[in-house]
Amino acid sequence: MLPSISIQRRVQWMDTDAAGIWHHSVVIRWTEEAEAELHRRLGIIEETFGATPRVRTEFQFHDVVHFDDVVDITLTVSALGTTSVTYEVDVAMDTTRVASGKLVAVFIDRASGEKQPWPDALRRALTA
């Protein structure tokens, strides 16, 4: 089983549109918060953050969420390529799935910005 993490967030007023319904962009921010926490727990955050730009995001919204609702965000490593990592994301409120999606990032050399293969230690952490 590949690494996974769940975090819980309360929808803040700034996370909503004029109707008090969550804004689509908040899901990307929550995904990145979950990713940071996963990398922190895996002990790789110093090596990965600033070196893993996003190359693809895809989210589907299944239900609405309102100001002050509490949601659970689950992020799972679903694939690790030579230079990329794919995460699957599920957002749920109680037992209702409210959003799902994928985020793909690539590992780069910070100096050149060029894609590079995952170092063995990072590969082991992301597949443990």
DSSP file with accessible surface (Angstrom, degrees, kcal/mol):
  #  RESIDUE AA STRUCTURE BP1 BP2  ACC     N-H-->O    O-->H-N    N-H-->O    O-->H-N    TCO  KAPPA ALPHA  PHI   PSI    X-CA   Y-CA   Z-CA
    1    1 A M              0   0  207      0, 0.0     3,-0.1     0, 0.0     0, 0.0   0.000 360.0 360.0 360.0 132.3    0.0    0.0    0.0
    2    2 A L        -     0   0   58     75,-0.2   125,-0.1     1,-0.1   124,-0.1  -0.412 360.0 -76.6 -80.4 157.5    1.4    3.4   -1.0
    3    3 A P        +     0   0   14      0, 0.0    74,-2.7     0, 0.0     2,-0.3  -0.178  55.5 174.3 -57.5 146.3    1.6    6.3    1.5
    4    4 A S  E     -A   76   0A  50     72,-0.2     2,-0.3    -3,-0.1    72,-0.2  -0.974  12.0-171.3-149.4 155.1   -1.6    8.1    2.4
    5    5 A I  E     -A   75   0A   7     70,-2.3    70,-2.8    -2,-0.3     2,-0.4  -0.992   9.1-153.9-148.7 149.9   -2.7   10.8    4.8
    6    6 A S  E     +A   74   0A  68     -2,-0.3     2,-0.3    68,-0.2    68,-0.2  -0.992  14.1 179.6-124.8 134.8   -6.0   12.4    5.9
    7    7 A I  E     -A   73   0A  17     66,-2.5    66,-3.3    -2,-0.4     2,-0.4  -0.914  18.9-136.0-126.5 158.4   -6.4   15.9    7.3
    8    8 A Q  E     -A   72   0A 115     -2,-0.3     2,-0.3    64,-0.2    64,-0.2  -0.941  21.9-179.9-117.6 139.2   -9.5   17.7    8.4
    9    9 A R  E     -A   71   0A  82     62,-2.5    62,-3.1    -2,-0.4     2,-0.4  -0.987  22.2-138.6-137.0 147.7  -10.3   21.3    7.6
   10   10 A R  E     -A   70   0A 117     -2,-0.3     2,-0.4    60,-0.2    60,-0.2  -0.881  34.9-111.6-101.4 134.4  -13.2   23.6    8.4
   11   11 A V        -     0   0    0     58,-3.1    57,-2.6    -2,-0.4     2,-0.2  -0.532  36.7-153.6 -68.9 118.1  -14.4   25.8    5.5
   12   12 A Q    >   -     0   0   90     -2,-0.4     3,-1.7    55,-0.2     4,-0.2  -0.532  27.2-108.6 -89.0 161.2  -13.5   29.4    6.3
   13   13 A W  G >  S+     0   0  161      1,-0.3     3,-1.9    -2,-0.2     7,-0.1   0.906 120.8  57.1 -56.7 -39.6  -15.4   32.4    5.0
   14   14 A M  G 3  S+     0   0  149      1,-0.3    -1,-0.3     8,-0.0    -3,-0.0   0.677  98.0  63.9 -67.4 -13.9  -12.4   33.2    2.7
   15   15 A D  G <  S+     0   0    3     -3,-1.7     8,-3.4     5,-0.1    -1,-0.3   0.421  96.2  76.8 -85.4  -0.7  -12.8   29.7    1.2
   16   16 A T  B <  S-E   22   0B  19     -3,-1.9     6,-0.3     6,-0.3     2,-0.1  -0.670  72.8-126.5-113.1 165.1  -16.3   30.5   -0.2
   17   17 A D    >   -     0   0   65      4,-2.7     3,-2.2    -2,-0.2    -1,-0.1  -0.248  54.0 -75.7 -92.1-170.6  -17.8   32.5   -3.0
   18   18 A A  T 3  S+     0   0  108      1,-0.3    -2,-0.0     2,-0.1    -1,-0.0   0.731 132.4  55.8 -63.9 -19.3  -20.5   35.2   -2.7
   19   19 A A  T 3  S-     0   0   75      2,-0.2    -1,-0.3     3,-0.0     3,-0.1   0.415 118.3-109.2 -91.8   0.7  -23.1   32.5   -2.0
   20   20 A G  S <  S+     0   0   10     -3,-2.2    47,-1.8     1,-0.3     2,-0.4   0.647  78.8 129.8  81.1  13.2  -21.2   31.0    0.9
   21   21 A I  B    S-F   66   0C  47     45,-0.2    -4,-2.7     1,-0.1    -1,-0.3  -0.817  70.1 -89.4-101.1 143.0  -20.4   27.9   -1.1
   22   22 A W  B     -E   16   0B  16     43,-3.1     2,-0.3    -2,-0.4    -6,-0.3  -0.106  40.0-122.5 -54.1 142.3  -16.8   26.7   -1.3
   23   23 A H    >   -     0   0   73     -8,-3.4     3,-1.8     1,-0.1     4,-0.5  -0.682  18.7-121.7 -84.9 142.1  -14.7   28.1   -4.1
   24   24 A H  T >> S+     0   0  117     -2,-0.3     3,-1.0     1,-0.3     4,-0.6   0.809 107.0  64.7 -56.0 -30.7  -13.2   25.5   -6.4
   25   25 A S  H 3> S+     0   0   59      1,-0.2     4,-1.6     2,-0.2     3,-0.4   0.754  85.1  72.5 -68.6 -22.1   -9.6   26.7   -5.7
   26   26 A V  H <> S+     0   0    1     -3,-1.8     4,-2.8   -11,-0.2    -1,-0.2   0.842  88.7  62.0 -64.5 -29.2   -9.8   25.7   -2.0
   27   27 A V  H <> S+     0   0    1     -3,-1.0     4,-2.3    -4,-0.5    -1,-0.2   0.905 102.8  49.4 -65.3 -38.0   -9.5   22.0   -3.0
   28   28 A I  H  X S+     0   0   55     -4,-0.6     4,-2.4    -3,-0.4    -1,-0.2   0.934 111.3  49.4 -65.7 -43.4   -6.1   22.6   -4.6
   29   29 A R  H  X S+     0   0   90     -4,-1.6     4,-2.2     1,-0.2    -2,-0.2   0.935 112.1  47.6 -61.9 -44.4   -4.9   24.4   -1.4
   30   30 A W  H  X S+     0   0    3     -4,-2.8     4,-2.4     1,-0.2    -1,-0.2   0.890 109.8  54.0 -64.0 -37.9   -6.1   21.6    0.8
   31   31 A T  H  X S+     0   0    1     -4,-2.3     4,-2.6    -5,-0.2    -1,-0.2   0.934 109.6  47.3 -60.4 -44.5   -4.5   19.1   -1.5
   32   32 A E  H  X S+     0   0   70     -4,-2.4     4,-2.5     2,-0.2    -2,-0.2   0.860 109.6  53.5 -68.2 -33.4   -1.2   20.9   -1.1
   33   33 A E  H  X S+     0   0   60     -4,-2.2     4,-2.3     2,-0.2    -1,-0.2   0.926 111.0  46.6 -63.8 -43.2   -1.6   21.1    2.7
   34   34 A A  H  X S+     0   0    0     -4,-2.4     4,-2.7     2,-0.2    -2,-0.2   0.907 111.3  51.9 -65.0 -41.0   -2.1   17.3    2.8
   35   35 A E  H  X S+     0   0    0     -4,-2.6     4,-2.8     2,-0.2     5,-0.2   0.930 109.3  49.8 -60.9 -45.1    0.9   16.8    0.5
   36   36 A A  H  X S+     0   0   16     -4,-2.5     4,-2.5     1,-0.2    -2,-0.2   0.931 111.7  48.2 -61.4 -42.4    3.1   18.9    2.8
   37   37 A E  H  X S+     0   0   48     -4,-2.3     4,-2.6     2,-0.2    -1,-0.2   0.908 111.1  50.7 -66.2 -39.3    1.9   17.0    5.8
   38   38 A L  H  X S+     0   0    6     -4,-2.7     4,-2.2     2,-0.2    -2,-0.2   0.955 112.4  46.0 -61.6 -47.5    2.6   13.7    4.1
   39   39 A H  H  X>S+     0   0    0     -4,-2.8     5,-2.5     1,-0.2     6,-0.9   0.881 111.3  53.2 -64.8 -35.8    6.1   14.7    3.1
   40   40 A R  H ><5S+     0   0  129     -4,-2.5     3,-1.0    -5,-0.2    -1,-0.2   0.944 111.0  45.9 -62.2 -47.1    6.7   16.0    6.6
   41   41 A R  H 3<5S+     0   0  171     -4,-2.6    -2,-0.2     1,-0.3    -1,-0.2   0.832 111.6  51.8 -66.4 -30.9    5.7   12.7    8.1
   42   42 A L  H 3<5S-     0   0   52     -4,-2.2    -1,-0.3    -5,-0.2    -2,-0.2   0.562 112.3-122.5 -80.5  -9.7    7.8   10.8    5.6
   43   43 A G  T <<5S+     0   0   58     -3,-1.0    -3,-0.2    -4,-0.6    -2,-0.1   0.738  86.1 102.0  77.5  24.4   10.8   13.0    6.5
   44   44 A I    >>< +     0   0    9     -5,-2.5     4,-1.8    -6,-0.2     3,-1.0   0.365  37.3 106.8-120.2   5.8   11.3   14.3    3.0
   45   45 A I  H 3> S+     0   0   33     -6,-0.9     4,-2.2     1,-0.3    -5,-0.1   0.853  78.1  55.9 -60.1 -35.2    9.8   17.8    3.0
   46   46 A E  H 34 S+     0   0  153      1,-0.2    -1,-0.3     2,-0.2    -2,-0.1   0.847 113.8  40.8 -66.0 -32.1   13.2   19.5    3.0
   47   47 A E  H <4 S+     0   0   95     -3,-1.0    -1,-0.2     1,-0.1    -2,-0.2   0.748 122.1  38.4 -86.2 -25.6   14.2   17.7   -0.2
   48   48 A T  H >< S+     0   0    0     -4,-1.8     3,-2.3     2,-0.1     2,-0.3   0.844  89.0  87.8-100.0 -36.4   10.9   17.9   -2.1
   49   49 A F  T 3< S+     0   0   71     -4,-2.2   -13,-0.0     1,-0.3     0, 0.0  -0.495 101.5  19.9 -75.3 129.8    9.3   21.3   -1.4
   50   50 A G  T 3  S+     0   0   62     -2,-0.3    -1,-0.3     2,-0.1    -2,-0.1   0.336 121.0  67.8  92.2  -2.8   10.5   23.8   -3.9
   51   51 A A  S <  S+     0   0    2     -3,-2.3    57,-2.3     1,-0.1    -2,-0.2   0.181  84.1  68.7-130.8  15.4   11.5   20.9   -6.2
   52   52 A T        -     0   0    9     55,-0.2    55,-0.2    -4,-0.2    -1,-0.1  -0.512  62.0-178.2-137.1  68.9    8.1   19.4   -7.1
   53   53 A P        -     0   0   57      0, 0.0    53,-2.1     0, 0.0     2,-0.3  -0.305  33.0-106.7 -66.4 153.2    6.1   21.8   -9.4
   54   54 A R  E     +B  105   0A  67     51,-0.2    51,-0.3     1,-0.1     3,-0.1  -0.588  34.6 174.9 -79.1 139.6    2.6   20.7  -10.5
   55   55 A V  E     +     0   0A  88     49,-2.8     2,-0.3     1,-0.4    50,-0.2   0.514  69.6  16.4-118.8 -12.7    2.2   19.6  -14.1
   56   56 A R  E     -B  104   0A 144     48,-1.5    48,-2.9     2,-0.0    -1,-0.4  -0.941  54.3-179.1-161.3 136.4   -1.5   18.6  -13.9
   57   57 A T  E     +B  103   0A  65     -2,-0.3     2,-0.3    46,-0.2    46,-0.2  -0.994   6.5 175.0-133.3 143.4   -4.5   19.0  -11.7
   58   58 A E  E     +B  102   0A  93     44,-2.4    44,-2.8    -2,-0.4     2,-0.4  -0.929   4.8 172.9-150.7 119.1   -7.9   17.5  -12.2
   59   59 A F  E     -B  101   0A  42     -2,-0.3     2,-0.4    42,-0.2    42,-0.3  -0.984  15.6-160.2-132.1 144.7  -10.8   17.7   -9.8
   60   60 A Q  E     -B  100   0A 125     40,-3.3    40,-2.2    -2,-0.4     2,-0.6  -0.981  14.1-144.6-121.6 133.9  -14.4   16.8   -9.9
   61   61 A F  E     +B   99   0A  85     -2,-0.4    38,-0.3    38,-0.2     3,-0.1  -0.881  20.0 174.4-104.3 123.9  -17.0   18.3   -7.6
   62   62 A H        +     0   0   75     36,-2.3     2,-0.3    -2,-0.6    37,-0.2   0.652  65.5   1.6-101.6 -22.3  -19.8   15.9   -6.5
   63   63 A D  S    S-     0   0   78     35,-1.5    -1,-0.2    33,-0.1     2,-0.2  -0.969  77.3 -95.2-158.4 166.5  -21.6   18.1   -3.9
   64   64 A V        -     0   0   65     -2,-0.3     2,-0.4    -3,-0.1    35,-0.0  -0.585  26.5-160.6 -91.8 154.0  -21.5   21.6   -2.4
   65   65 A V        -     0   0    0     -2,-0.2   -43,-3.1   -43,-0.1     2,-0.2  -0.985  12.2-152.3-130.8 141.4  -19.9   22.5    0.9
   66   66 A H  B >   -F   21   0C  86     -2,-0.4     3,-2.3   -45,-0.2   -55,-0.3  -0.689  34.1 -66.3-114.8 166.8  -20.7   25.6    2.8
   67   67 A F  T 3  S+     0   0   92    -47,-1.8   -55,-0.2     1,-0.3    -1,-0.1  -0.181 119.5  15.3 -48.7 133.9  -19.1   28.0    5.2
   68   68 A D  T 3  S+     0   0   83    -57,-2.6    -1,-0.3     1,-0.3     2,-0.1   0.342  90.4 135.0  78.6  -1.0  -18.2   26.4    8.5
   69   69 A D    <   -     0   0   45     -3,-2.3   -58,-3.1   -59,-0.1     2,-0.5  -0.440  51.8-131.3 -69.5 153.2  -18.6   22.8    7.3
   70   70 A V  E     -A   10   0A  44    -60,-0.2     2,-0.3    -2,-0.1    24,-0.3  -0.916  27.3-176.7-109.7 131.6  -15.9   20.3    8.2
   71   71 A V  E     -A    9   0A   0    -62,-3.1   -62,-2.5    -2,-0.5     2,-0.5  -0.900  21.8-135.6-126.7 156.2  -14.4   18.1    5.6
   72   72 A D  E     -AC   8  92A  56     20,-3.0    20,-2.4    -2,-0.3     2,-0.5  -0.956  16.4-159.6-110.4 128.7  -11.8   15.3    5.5
   73   73 A I  E     -AC   7  91A   0    -66,-3.3   -66,-2.5    -2,-0.5     2,-0.5  -0.945   6.0-168.9-110.9 121.0   -9.1   15.4    2.8
   74   74 A T  E     -AC   6  90A  40     16,-3.0    16,-2.3    -2,-0.5     2,-0.4  -0.962   1.9-172.0-113.7 125.5   -7.4   12.1    2.0
   75   75 A L  E     -AC   5  89A   0    -70,-2.8   -70,-2.3    -2,-0.5     2,-0.4  -0.971   5.7-178.5-118.6 128.8   -4.3   12.2   -0.2
   76   76 A T  E     -AC   4  88A  42     12,-2.4    12,-2.8    -2,-0.4     2,-0.5  -0.990  32.4-121.7-130.0 134.1   -2.8    9.0   -1.5
   77   77 A V  E     + C   0  87A   1    -74,-2.7    10,-0.2    -2,-0.4   -75,-0.2  -0.644  36.0 172.9 -67.8 119.9    0.3    8.4   -3.6
   78   78 A S  E     +     0   0A  39      8,-3.1     2,-0.3    -2,-0.5     9,-0.2   0.682  60.3   7.6-106.1 -22.1   -1.2    6.5   -6.5
   79   79 A A  E     - C   0  86A  45      7,-1.5     7,-2.9     2,-0.0     2,-0.5  -0.966  52.6-160.3-158.6 144.2    1.8    6.2   -8.9
   80   80 A L  E     - C   0  85A  32     -2,-0.3     5,-0.2     5,-0.2     2,-0.1  -0.967  19.4-177.0-128.8 112.8    5.5    7.1   -8.9
   81   81 A G        -     0   0   27      3,-2.3    37,-0.3    -2,-0.5    -2,-0.0  -0.190  48.1 -81.9 -92.1-167.6    7.1    7.4  -12.2
   82   82 A T  S    S+     0   0   98      1,-0.2    36,-2.2    35,-0.1    -1,-0.0   0.923 125.4   0.6 -63.3 -42.6   10.7    8.1  -13.1
   83   83 A T  S    S+     0   0   31     34,-0.2    24,-3.1    32,-0.0     2,-0.3   0.450 124.2  69.0-124.1  -5.7   10.4   11.8  -12.5
   84   84 A S  E     - D   0 106A  31     22,-0.2    -3,-2.3    31,-0.1     2,-0.4  -0.750  53.2-156.1-120.1 162.7    6.7   12.3  -11.5
   85   85 A V  E     -CD  80 105A   0     20,-2.5    20,-2.3    -2,-0.3     2,-0.5  -0.996  10.4-156.0-133.5 138.0    4.4   11.5   -8.6
   86   86 A T  E     -CD  79 104A  25     -7,-2.9    -8,-3.1    -2,-0.4    -7,-1.5  -0.969   8.7-165.7-115.6 129.9    0.6   11.2   -8.9
   87   87 A Y  E     -CD  77 103A   0     16,-2.9    16,-1.9    -2,-0.5     2,-0.4  -0.922  10.2-147.6-111.7 140.5   -1.7   11.7   -6.0
   88   88 A E  E     -CD  76 102A  83    -12,-2.8   -12,-2.4    -2,-0.4     2,-0.4  -0.880  18.5-159.6-101.8 141.3   -5.3   10.8   -5.7
   89   89 A V  E     -CD  75 101A   1     12,-2.8    12,-2.1    -2,-0.4     2,-0.4  -0.974  12.7-176.6-126.8 134.2   -7.5   13.1   -3.6
   90   90 A D  E     -CD  74 100A  51    -16,-2.3   -16,-3.0    -2,-0.4     2,-0.5  -0.999   5.6-166.3-128.1 133.4  -10.8   12.5   -1.9
   91   91 A V  E     +CD  73  99A   1      8,-2.9     7,-2.7    -2,-0.4     8,-1.7  -0.985  15.5 177.0-118.7 127.2  -12.7   15.1    0.0
   92   92 A A  E     -CD  72  97A  27    -20,-2.4   -20,-3.0    -2,-0.5     2,-0.5  -0.964  26.0-155.2-133.0 147.5  -15.6   14.0    2.1
   93   93 A M  E >  S- D   0  96A  37      3,-2.7     3,-2.5    -2,-0.4     2,-0.3  -0.990  79.2 -42.2-120.0 116.4  -18.1   15.6    4.5
   94   94 A D  T 3  S-     0   0  139     -2,-0.5   -22,-0.1   -24,-0.3    -2,-0.0  -0.485 126.4 -27.9  58.4-118.0  -19.3   13.0    7.0
   95   95 A T  T 3  S+     0   0  143     -2,-0.3     2,-0.5    -3,-0.1    -1,-0.3   0.351 117.2 103.0-106.5   7.4  -19.8   10.0    4.7
   96   96 A T  E <   - D   0  93A  62     -3,-2.5    -3,-2.7     2,-0.0     2,-0.6  -0.792  68.2-136.1 -97.7 125.2  -20.5   12.0    1.5
   97   97 A R  E     + D   0  92A 127     -2,-0.5    -5,-0.3    -5,-0.2     3,-0.1  -0.672  27.4 173.7 -76.0 120.7  -17.8   12.3   -1.1
   98   98 A V  E     +     0   0A   0     -7,-2.7   -36,-2.3    -2,-0.6   -35,-1.5   0.653  61.6   3.3-106.0 -20.0  -17.9   16.0   -2.1
   99   99 A A  E     -BD  61  91A   0     -8,-1.7    -8,-2.9   -38,-0.3    -1,-0.3  -0.982  57.0-179.7-159.6 156.0  -14.9   16.1   -4.4
  100  100 A S  E     +BD  60  90A  14    -40,-2.2   -40,-3.3    -2,-0.3     2,-0.3  -0.976  19.3 126.5-151.9 159.7  -12.2   13.9   -5.9
  101  101 A G  E     -BD  59  89A  14    -12,-2.1   -12,-2.8    -2,-0.3     2,-0.3  -0.993  41.1 -94.7 176.1-168.5   -9.3   14.3   -8.2
  102  102 A K  E     -BD  58  88A  92    -44,-2.8   -44,-2.4    -2,-0.3     2,-0.4  -0.973  15.8-164.5-137.5 150.1   -5.6   13.9   -9.1
  103  103 A L  E     -BD  57  87A   0    -16,-1.9   -16,-2.9    -2,-0.3     2,-0.4  -0.997   8.4-163.9-134.3 130.8   -2.5   16.1   -8.8
  104  104 A V  E     +BD  56  86A  22    -48,-2.9   -49,-2.8    -2,-0.4   -48,-1.5  -0.974  10.8 176.8-117.9 130.8    0.7   15.3  -10.7
  105  105 A A  E     -BD  54  85A   0    -20,-2.3   -20,-2.5    -2,-0.4     2,-0.3  -0.909  16.5-143.1-126.8 156.6    4.0   16.8   -9.8
  106  106 A V  E     - D   0  84A  12    -53,-2.1     2,-0.5    -2,-0.3   -22,-0.2  -0.904  17.9-121.1-118.9 151.9    7.5   16.3  -11.2
  107  107 A F        -     0   0   11    -24,-3.1     9,-2.4    -2,-0.3     2,-0.3  -0.786  38.7-177.0 -91.0 128.9   10.8   16.3   -9.4
  108  108 A I  B     -G  115   0D  26    -57,-2.3     2,-0.6    -2,-0.5     7,-0.2  -0.866  36.0-106.3-125.0 160.6   13.2   18.9  -10.7
  109  109 A D     >  -     0   0   56      5,-2.6     4,-3.0    -2,-0.3     5,-0.3  -0.767  31.9-143.5 -77.7 121.8   16.7   20.1  -10.1
  110  110 A R  T  4 S+     0   0  135     -2,-0.6    -1,-0.1     1,-0.2   -60,-0.0   0.839  95.0  50.2 -61.0 -34.8   16.3   23.4   -8.2
  111  111 A A  T  4 S+     0   0   99      1,-0.1    -1,-0.2     3,-0.1    -2,-0.0   0.937 125.7  22.2 -71.3 -46.0   19.2   25.1  -10.0
  112  112 A S  T  4 S-     0   0   68      2,-0.1    -2,-0.2     1,-0.0    -1,-0.1   0.700  90.9-133.0 -96.6 -21.9   18.3   24.3  -13.6
  113  113 A G     <  +     0   0   42     -4,-3.0     2,-0.2     1,-0.3    -3,-0.1   0.505  59.3 139.7  79.0   3.8   14.5   23.6  -13.3
  114  114 A E        -     0   0  131     -5,-0.3    -5,-2.6     1,-0.1    -1,-0.3  -0.568  60.0-104.6 -83.3 144.1   15.0   20.5  -15.4
  115  115 A K  B     -G  108   0D 137     -7,-0.2    -7,-0.3    -2,-0.2    -1,-0.1  -0.329  44.2-179.6 -60.3 146.4   13.1   17.3  -14.6
  116  116 A Q        -     0   0   60     -9,-2.4    -9,-0.3   -33,-0.2    -1,-0.0  -0.982  32.4 -89.7-146.7 156.4   15.3   14.6  -12.9
  117  117 A P        -     0   0   82      0, 0.0   -34,-0.2     0, 0.0   -35,-0.1  -0.303  52.0 -96.0 -63.6 149.3   14.7   11.1  -11.7
  118  118 A W        -     0   0    7    -36,-2.2   -34,-0.1   -37,-0.3   -35,-0.0  -0.472  42.0-115.7 -62.3 130.3   13.7   10.6   -8.1
  119  119 A P     >  -     0   0   57      0, 0.0     4,-2.6     0, 0.0     3,-0.3  -0.350  29.6-109.0 -62.1 151.9   16.7    9.9   -5.8
  120  120 A D  H  > S+     0   0  116      1,-0.2     4,-2.7     2,-0.2     5,-0.2   0.870 116.9  53.5 -53.6 -42.6   16.6    6.4   -4.3
  121  121 A A  H  > S+     0   0   58      1,-0.2     4,-2.0     2,-0.2    -1,-0.2   0.909 112.3  44.2 -64.0 -39.9   15.8    7.7   -0.8
  122  122 A L  H  > S+     0   0    8     -3,-0.3     4,-2.5     2,-0.2    -1,-0.2   0.897 112.0  53.2 -70.6 -39.6   12.8    9.8   -2.0
  123  123 A R  H  X S+     0   0   75     -4,-2.6     4,-0.8     2,-0.2    -2,-0.2   0.933 109.5  48.8 -59.3 -44.1   11.6    6.9   -4.1
  124  124 A R  H >X S+     0   0  156     -4,-2.7     4,-0.8    -5,-0.2     3,-0.7   0.927 111.8  49.1 -62.9 -43.6   11.7    4.6   -1.1
  125  125 A A  H >< S+     0   0   17     -4,-2.0     3,-0.6     1,-0.2    -1,-0.2   0.908 111.2  48.8 -63.8 -41.4    9.8    7.1    1.1
  126  126 A L  H 3< S+     0   0    0     -4,-2.5    -1,-0.2     1,-0.2    -2,-0.2   0.568 119.0  38.8 -78.3  -8.3    7.1    7.7   -1.5
  127  127 A T  H <<        0   0   63     -4,-0.8    -1,-0.2    -3,-0.7    -2,-0.2   0.356 360.0 360.0-118.0   3.2    6.6    3.9   -2.1
  128  128 A A    <<        0   0   87     -4,-0.8    -3,-0.0    -3,-0.6    -4,-0.0  -0.333 360.0 360.0 -70.1 360.0    6.9    2.7    1.5
